Amino acid sequence: MNTAWMTHQISNQFDELENYNLFETDTVLQEILTRYGSQDQARLIEMGKAVGSAEYYDYADLANRHTPILHAFDARGRRKDFIEFHPAWHKWMGLNRQFDTHAYPFNHPNSTSKWVGWAARFYLAGQVECGNLCPNSMTLGSIPLIQREPELWAKIGDKLLSTEYDERDVPISQKKSIWLGMGMTEKQGGSDVRANETIAVPVAESGRGQAYLLTGHKWFFSAPMCDAHLVVAKTEQDGLACFFVPRWLEDGTKNPIHIQRLKEKVGNRSNSSSEVEFKEALGIMIGEAGRGIPTIIEMANYTRLTCSVGSTAMLRQALVQCIAYTRQRKAFGKHLAQQPLMQTVLADLALETEAAMQLSFHLAHCYETDDALSVAWKRVMTPASKFWICKRTVELSGEAMEVFGGNGYVDNGIMARIFKEAPVNTIWEGSGNVMCLDVLRAIQRDPESLEVLFKDLASTAMQDETLKDELQVLFKLLQQAPEELQFMGRSLVSRLVILAQAVLLKRYAPDYVTDGFIQSRYSPFHGRVVGILALQQPEVERLLHRAFAA
Ligand SMILES: Cc1cc2nc3c(=O)[nH]c(=O)nc-3n(C[C@H](O)[C@H](O)[C@H](O)COP(=O)(O)OP(=O)(O)OC[C@H]3O[C@@H](n4cnc5c(N)ncnc54)[C@H](O)[C@@H]3O)c2cc1C
């Protein structure tokens, strides 16, 4: 054979990790599920295998490269408002539906680990394909609201809970299962929902359960292929209210919700997000008249939890990919994973990931009950965690990309996808500052919640000098006047989350993880760059072994 043309052979190049079981290789996840009494491991092993298969990594790649296409009109100019998705998107939607990612807690109302079981599903799926999480998250968050509307629930409850995927764009009455989205954000203001201008006029009677016609727009309206959206609009009589707005009307015509265009997004490419106009679209009022914001915020509280779990999933996938790659790739005569400086980067990623996992799953566990302690965690720590975990994922996904060197910056594969996906969780469902303001609002309106939360944190923090000092200083700082508090909002919320993470690690993780976290997170240099740690090499190796033993 003439080999003169062969300039080189491909060596020391490694594909991204796939064909592994995401559940079986995750020690921390297994510990967490056991701790919270989950009995569902066999199903999660199945899910871990499915989402980790080369087939589903491939579907994720395809769904993000072949992005949704809007068909606003048919060939003769009639409105169609149809979104075409690549078959790979439907594979993922089907898989999530099958594993109950959209409704697990409501399909298992008597289980005491239903929210932890849900979080495990969301976390497994989100490691490989995040775009799908958007309709899953919005459907999940809408269920408790619809459950309180008996007439509507009787019509659509079983279709919301169903684990059979039905991708057809037909009226709800013909479907086996349905998805719900949410519409709040308008051009003139997203964070400030009070600025909403879309109007709702009663068809006949007014009030809860009555039909209205909506006229106006939404500037961001994700997953417009959903079978209905919960939309905030203003009534003349009572101000803002929340409406169930179906995609199709019962007479078999489409509700006049005109999709103007799809957003051209940085990441989250598989998922469609749109701009819409309502031209007297039919909506049924849900919740009380004049209580539109609290109604939709209840849904947003669930979707804020889903943002924390979704970003935790991204951190986990970035970490595992980095560990697998550096265990194979060599530079300067050794595997990258054996180079001390690389070990500090990987160990810092591992500490951040475990801290995010402990917090996200503990928070999910608090959604099981409404005792004072769970309520305090939910109210204060849901926005706090959403703020911190989502922000950390933006920074750490960039660092993880660098672990792959030049290969990381090439725009194919999962590392680039995570890097581009990460920022969306910091923005939607309430951006960073809005989350901090929400934490401060919770503290001011309900100081008892803060006391209950701090008492719980103190029961562990008092065993450690660093945490004890931090707890006392932070509690004092949080008692300041509201104007001072707002100015320090980001600092206070960040400190609160790190303290909560340290406490959870101290309760549940091995000493080498907890010590590594506390020493680094309370060092004056931490946070300037990833990899500034005060750990010894053997501890680093144990940390990385715990993170990914495969
Ligand atoms: C991909 C994508 C999909 C989306 N899908 C949906 C959807 O399906 N439904 C929906 O309703 N919305 C959706 N959104 C909208 C999203 O929720 C909003 O963009 C977000 O809440 C911020 O609102 P805004 O864009 O109007 O920004 P603004 O409200 O103008 O905020 C701009 C900045 O100012 C900050 N800020 C606001 N108020 C204060 C304050 N008082 N003090 C200090 N800082 C402040 C914010 O934190 C933010 O950083 C989506 C957004 C994206 C990116």
The ligand as a MOL file (V3000), in Angstrom:
LIG
                    3D

  0  0  0     0  0            999 V3000
M  V30 BEGIN CTAB
M  V30 COUNTS 53 58 0 0 0
M  V30 BEGIN ATOM
M  V30 1 C -35.1650 31.2610 26.0580 0
M  V30 2 C -36.1840 31.9960 26.8590 0
M  V30 3 C -37.4480 31.4600 26.9740 0
M  V30 4 C -38.4180 32.1110 27.7230 0
M  V30 5 N -39.6640 31.5670 27.8220 0
M  V30 6 C -40.6390 32.2370 28.4830 0
M  V30 7 C -41.9610 31.7120 28.5640 0
M  V30 8 O -42.2650 30.6400 28.0800 0
M  V30 9 N -42.9100 32.4410 29.2030 0
M  V30 10 C -42.6230 33.6330 29.7890 0
M  V30 11 O -43.5150 34.2390 30.3630 0
M  V30 12 N -41.3760 34.1490 29.7520 0
M  V30 13 C -40.3780 33.4750 29.1180 0
M  V30 14 N -39.1090 33.9970 29.0630 0
M  V30 15 C -38.8780 35.3290 29.5780 0
M  V30 16 C -38.0600 35.4160 30.8340 0
M  V30 17 O -38.7730 34.8830 31.9240 0
M  V30 18 C -37.6830 36.8880 31.0200 0
M  V30 19 O -36.8180 37.2320 29.9550 0
M  V30 20 C -37.0310 37.1780 32.3510 0
M  V30 21 O -37.9400 36.9630 33.3900 0
M  V30 22 C -36.4940 38.6010 32.4250 0
M  V30 23 O -37.4580 39.5280 32.0020 0
M  V30 24 P -37.0870 40.6160 30.8760 0
M  V30 25 O -36.4780 39.8960 29.7310 0
M  V30 26 O -38.2780 41.4240 30.5980 0
M  V30 27 O -35.9580 41.4930 31.5250 0
M  V30 28 P -36.1410 42.7420 32.5190 0
M  V30 29 O -37.2990 42.5180 33.3970 0
M  V30 30 O -36.0780 43.9930 31.7230 0
M  V30 31 O -34.8230 42.6240 33.3670 0
M  V30 32 C -33.5420 42.9940 32.8400 0
M  V30 33 C -32.4870 42.8400 33.9370 0
M  V30 34 O -32.8140 43.7060 35.0020 0
M  V30 35 C -32.8090 43.0100 36.2210 0
M  V30 36 N -33.8110 43.6210 37.1030 0
M  V30 37 C -35.1540 43.6630 36.9250 0
M  V30 38 N -35.7280 44.3170 37.9640 0
M  V30 39 C -34.7330 44.6800 38.8120 0
M  V30 40 C -34.6870 45.3950 40.0580 0
M  V30 41 N -35.8080 45.8110 40.6600 0
M  V30 42 N -33.4850 45.5880 40.6350 0
M  V30 43 C -32.3440 45.1500 40.0460 0
M  V30 44 N -32.3190 44.4920 38.8780 0
M  V30 45 C -33.5010 44.2580 38.2650 0
M  V30 46 C -33.1250 41.5510 35.8740 0
M  V30 47 O -32.5860 40.6500 36.8400 0
M  V30 48 C -32.4190 41.4300 34.5370 0
M  V30 49 O -31.0820 41.1040 34.7390 0
M  V30 50 C -38.1050 33.3270 28.3530 0
M  V30 51 C -36.8240 33.8600 28.2470 0
M  V30 52 C -35.8650 33.1940 27.5150 0
M  V30 53 C -34.4800 33.7830 27.4140 0
M  V30 END ATOM
M  V30 BEGIN BOND
M  V30 1 1 1 2
M  V30 2 1 2 3
M  V30 3 2 2 52
M  V30 4 2 3 4
M  V30 5 1 4 5
M  V30 6 1 4 50
M  V30 7 2 5 6
M  V30 8 1 6 7
M  V30 9 1 6 13
M  V30 10 2 7 8
M  V30 11 1 7 9
M  V30 12 1 9 10
M  V30 13 2 10 11
M  V30 14 1 10 12
M  V30 15 2 12 13
M  V30 16 1 13 14
M  V30 17 1 14 15
M  V30 18 1 14 50
M  V30 19 1 15 16
M  V30 20 1 16 17
M  V30 21 1 16 18
M  V30 22 1 18 19
M  V30 23 1 18 20
M  V30 24 1 20 21
M  V30 25 1 20 22
M  V30 26 1 22 23
M  V30 27 1 23 24
M  V30 28 2 24 25
M  V30 29 1 24 26
M  V30 30 1 24 27
M  V30 31 1 27 28
M  V30 32 2 28 29
M  V30 33 1 28 30
M  V30 34 1 28 31
M  V30 35 1 31 32
M  V30 36 1 32 33
M  V30 37 1 33 34
M  V30 38 1 33 48
M  V30 39 1 34 35
M  V30 40 1 35 36
M  V30 41 1 35 46
M  V30 42 1 36 37
M  V30 43 1 36 45
M  V30 44 2 37 38
M  V30 45 1 38 39
M  V30 46 1 39 40
M  V30 47 2 39 45
M  V30 48 1 40 41
M  V30 49 2 40 42
M  V30 50 1 42 43
M  V30 51 2 43 44
M  V30 52 1 44 45
M  V30 53 1 46 47
M  V30 54 1 46 48
M  V30 55 1 48 49
M  V30 56 2 50 51
M  V30 57 1 51 52
M  V30 58 1 52 53
M  V30 END BOND
M  V30 END CTAB
M  END
